[in-house]
Amino acid sequence: MIDSILAILTALIWAVSVVFIRKGLNTSNFISVSLVITIVGAVIFIPLALLLTPLESINMYGVLLFLLAGFLQPGLVRLLYFKGMEEIGASINATIYASYPIFSSLIAVTLLNEKLTFRLWLGIICVVFGAIIVQRAIHSSNVELKGRVKELIYPILAAVLVGFSYVIKKKGLNICDTPIMGVAIGYIAAFCLYIFTLPIISRGSTLIDKYSFKLFWKPGVGLCIGHLLAFYALKYGNVSTVTPLIQIEPLFILLLIHYYLKDIEKITSKLIIGAIAIILGAILVTIA
């Protein structure tokens, strides 16, 4: 039960953070937000990990798994997620990204010996069906896509990689049961990735300034809190249970968008149907 509560809290906190980040992207870019959030996470979690992690609990294999998971998420996934948000909007981006329980559950069967029941398969089908509806809705939606459907690759690739990352995190926790250290190592891996890649991606433009930091540090703290809650949810539950519950996030995003992003995005009935289908699938996966 505690894993379900932690997963739902993760979804709510991430949804609030994502909506405010989306608002800030009107005057900034995904490179700045990725770097600000990573710096905030490193500043918060590295001291906490040093203070709260017993030396005898550290396992090098577990550390390597946390590094790999951090390289994927928040590393690569964060870049892909915020780039997708910038290109196709928070609602479509979040809804397509919500399909990642498909990948995390399937990978968990192979690497963690978790079982796929009939109800779980039904849930996965609902998630896929919802994602298809969202993609079809793009052509009639008022959400601006700048005429390039190929930008859908960002949330799709993010979904695949985050599926891998959750399984790797769970495997790391099975070996090295230190969630705070796992989060800290993840942010270190992401920071190292950004130091080498963001200067190339930015093509000489400013990576971060006072304005960007002021704009994104608060939602960055929210994402950090959610990341820690997700680690603890994985500590107490299975990947195939935790990840679908985290994907209630699109519902929170759609509700928040109605109040905060009316001038940025318009939610259509097809997008709502797609989100509901994905959420229904997530629920079925959870109770399987």
Secondary structure, 3 states (H helix, E strand, C coil): CHHHHHHHHHHHHHHHHHHHHHHHCCCCCHHHHHHHHHHHHHHHHHHHHHHHCCHHHCCHHHHHHHHHHHHHHHHHHHHHHHHHHHHHCHHHHHHHHCCHHHHHHHHHHHHHCCCCCHHHHHHHHHHHHHHHHHHHHCCCCCCCCCCCHHHHHHHHHHHHHHHHHHHHHHHHHHHCCCHHHHHHHHHHHHHHHHHHHHHHHHCCCCCCCHHHHHHHHHHHHHHHHHHHHHHHHHHHCCHHHHHHHHCCHHHHHHHHHHHHCCCCCCCCHHHHHHHHHHHHHHHHHHHC
